[in-house]
Each structure stands twice: as structure tokens, then as C-alpha cells.
Amino acid sequence: MTSRQRGFTLLEVMLAVAIFSTLSFLATMVFSQASEQHQRAQKIAENFHALQYTLLLLENDLMQYVPRINRQTQQTFTSGSDDVIFTTQLRDATQPFNAAYVLATVHWYVQDETLYRAVKYAPDNKEDHAPRALLSGINHFSAAMSQAEGYSLTKTVAITLEQKNKETLHRLFILPGWIPEKQQTDQSTEARK
């Protein structure tokens, strides 16, 4: 009687190990590439969210702009290299359930490639509250106030944000008018007569 042994030959086992290791290597490469793409997409989404939040805060500050002379700068709107200072209205944090607004001086500036927003809740106070870092990777920030075309009293603010990755963002904000236009005043006087 002959006993025949059942099993795999050495060649078959080595071939199976080679196929398994090749498939494992390919799966690892695909997983690592997918993980890198996910991290890259997540970083882009975080940067976009930070940019969106920063622009929303800046827009809110500018839409509540108050043309009040600041005692430190002696101007209503001060714009320098990589910074801007102006007075705005903010909700009173001490009265969260009341629609109370307080005057505050806001200071937007770039330091160490990061855009900060500092707020002085008493406009003439010399001390800022702790500045809040909003956006990193900023090379340049500028704000320029000018007269709106065709209107004598309406002002606009042009904002430029230049990022480290060479992307530049330009926004133009029309500031709220505090004094009615001369034409509107003349028309309303005639309407009363």
C-alpha cells in the first residue's frame, strides 16, 4: 500500500505568498493615497471656513462702521501697512438677551503671517482685549477708504488679502451712510411743502 501525502508544494506556497504580498502592497498604497487626499481636502475646507468666517466678521464690522474720531489716531478710519483701525457697533456681551449695542474700536492687523482682530469695547480705552487670531498664511492685508462713485457722502472700503500661496482676495464694501445725501434732503424738503 502506498500512502500518498496531500498538501501544497513549496512552489505553490511561495507563489501564494508573492500574490498576497503584492495585493497587500497595492492596498496599502491605495489607502495611503486616499488618506493623504482626505487630509488635503480637510485642510482646504478648514482654510476656506476660516476665510469665510474672517470675511463675515470684517463685513459685520464694516457694516456697523461709525465715523467717530478715535482719540489715539485722531481719525475715523486709519489704514496703515498691514493694519486698519476704525470704530464700529457691536452687541453688548453683558446683555445677551437684549438688543443693546456698544461702540468699540476694532484693530485688524497682520503679525507673523497671521491676521488678528483686536477689540477695545470702550473706544478710547488704550488696552486691547486679547487679540484673536483668525487667518494664517497672510502676506499682506490692506484697507483703503474712498468716496463712492457718483455719491458725495457715501464711502467704500477696498480690502485686499494676499495669502502665502499667492492667492489674492479683493473685496469692496459700501459703508452705511450716516448723513443723508444732499439730493435726498432737498427732495424731502420739497415734499413737505
C-alpha positions in Angstrom: 0.0 0.0 0.0 1.3 3.3 -1.0 0.5 6.3 1.1 0.2 9.5 -0.9 0.7 12.7 1.1 -1.7 15.5 0.4 -0.6 19.2 0.6 0.9 22.1 -1.2 4.3 22.1 -2.8 6.9 24.7 -1.9 6.4 26.4 -5.2 2.7 26.7 -4.7 3.1 28.2 -1.3 5.8 30.7 -2.5 3.5 31.8 -5.4 0.6 32.3 -3.0 2.8 34.4 -0.6 4.0 36.5 -3.5 0.5 37.2 -4.8 -0.7 38.0 -1.3 2.2 40.4 -0.6 1.7 42.2 -3.9 -2.0 42.7 -3.2 -1.2 43.9 0.3 1.3 46.4 -1.0 -1.1 47.7 -3.6 -3.9 48.0 -1.0 -1.5 49.9 1.3 -0.6 52.3 -1.4 -4.2 53.0 -2.3 -5.1 53.5 1.3 -2.2 55.9 2.0 -3.1 58.0 -1.2 -6.7 58.1 -0.1 -5.7 59.2 3.4 -3.4 61.9 2.0 -6.2 63.2 -0.3 -8.6 63.3 2.6 -6.2 65.2 4.8 -5.5 67.7 1.9 -9.2 68.2 1.3 -9.9 68.6 5.0 -7.1 71.3 5.2 -8.6 73.1 2.2 -12.0 73.0 3.8 -10.7 74.3 7.1 -8.8 77.2 5.3 -12.0 78.0 3.4 -14.1 78.0 6.6 -11.5 80.3 8.3 -11.5 82.7 5.3 -15.3 82.7 5.2 -15.5 83.4 9.0 -12.9 86.2 8.7 -14.7 87.9 5.9 -18.0 87.7 7.7 -16.5 89.3 10.8 -14.9 92.0 8.7 -18.1 92.6 6.8 -20.1 92.9 10.1 -17.5 95.4 11.5 -17.6 97.5 8.3 -21.4 97.4 8.0 -21.7 98.7 11.6 -19.0 101.4 10.9 -19.4 104.6 13.0 -17.5 107.7 11.6 -16.2 108.7 15.0 -12.7 110.2 15.6 -10.6 107.9 17.6 -8.5 109.6 20.3 -5.4 107.6 19.7 -5.3 108.0 15.9 -7.2 111.3 15.6 -9.0 109.9 12.5 -12.3 108.0 11.9 -10.6 105.3 9.7 -6.9 104.6 10.0 -5.2 102.3 7.4 -1.5 101.5 7.5 0.7 98.8 6.3 -1.0 95.5 7.1 -3.5 97.1 9.6 -6.7 99.1 9.9 -8.4 100.7 12.9 -11.9 102.1 13.0 -15.0 102.4 15.3 -17.9 100.1 14.9 -21.0 99.0 16.8 -21.0 95.6 18.5 -23.6 93.7 20.5 -23.2 94.2 24.2 -21.8 90.9 25.6 -23.0 91.8 29.1 -26.7 91.8 27.8 -27.0 88.7 25.6 -30.8 88.8 25.5 -31.1 92.5 24.9 -30.6 94.2 21.5 -28.1 96.6 23.1 -25.1 97.8 21.0 -21.9 99.5 22.3 -19.2 101.4 20.4 -16.0 99.5 20.0 -12.7 100.2 18.3 -11.6 97.3 16.1 -8.0 96.8 15.0 -7.3 94.3 12.2 -3.6 93.6 11.6 -1.1 91.1 10.3 1.7 89.8 12.6 3.9 86.8 11.9 1.8 85.9 8.8 -1.4 85.7 10.8 -4.4 88.1 10.6 -5.6 89.2 14.0 -8.7 91.1 15.2 -8.4 93.1 18.4 -11.4 94.9 20.0 -11.5 97.7 22.5 -15.0 97.7 24.0 -14.5 101.3 25.3 -13.5 103.1 22.1 -11.0 105.4 23.8 -9.5 102.7 26.0 -5.8 102.2 25.4 -5.8 98.5 26.1 -7.0 95.9 23.6 -8.7 92.7 24.8 -6.6 89.7 23.8 -6.3 89.7 20.0 -7.9 86.9 18.2 -6.0 85.0 15.5 -8.4 84.5 12.6 -6.4 83.5 9.5 -2.9 82.2 9.0 -0.6 82.3 5.9 -1.3 86.0 5.2 1.5 88.0 3.5 -0.3 91.3 3.2 -3.6 92.9 4.3 -4.7 96.4 3.2 -7.8 98.5 3.5 -8.4 101.8 1.7 -11.4 104.1 2.2 -12.6 106.2 -0.7 -15.6 108.1 -1.9 -18.2 106.0 -3.8 -18.5 107.0 -7.5 -21.4 109.3 -8.1 -22.2 109.9 -4.4 -20.7 112.7 -2.4 -21.2 111.3 1.1 -21.1 107.5 0.5 -17.8 105.9 1.2 -16.4 102.5 0.2 -13.6 100.4 1.7 -11.5 98.2 -0.6 -10.0 95.2 1.2 -7.1 93.2 -0.1 -5.8 89.9 1.4 -2.7 88.4 -0.1 -2.1 84.8 1.1 1.2 82.9 1.3 0.1 80.6 -1.5 0.0 83.7 -3.8 -3.8 83.8 -3.9 -5.2 87.3 -3.6 -8.7 88.3 -2.4 -10.2 91.7 -3.2 -13.5 92.9 -1.7 -15.3 96.2 -1.9 -17.6 97.2 0.9 -20.1 100.1 0.7 -20.2 101.7 4.1 -23.6 102.7 5.6 -24.4 106.3 5.1 -24.7 108.3 8.3 -25.7 111.6 6.7 -28.4 111.6 4.0 -27.4 112.6 0.5 -27.8 116.2 -0.4 -30.3 115.4 -3.2 -32.4 113.3 -0.9 -32.5 116.2 1.7 -33.6 118.7 -1.0 -36.3 116.3 -2.3 -37.7 115.6 1.2 -37.9 119.3 1.9 -39.8 119.9 -1.3 -42.2 117.1 -0.5 -43.1 118.7 2.9 -44.1 122.0 1.2 
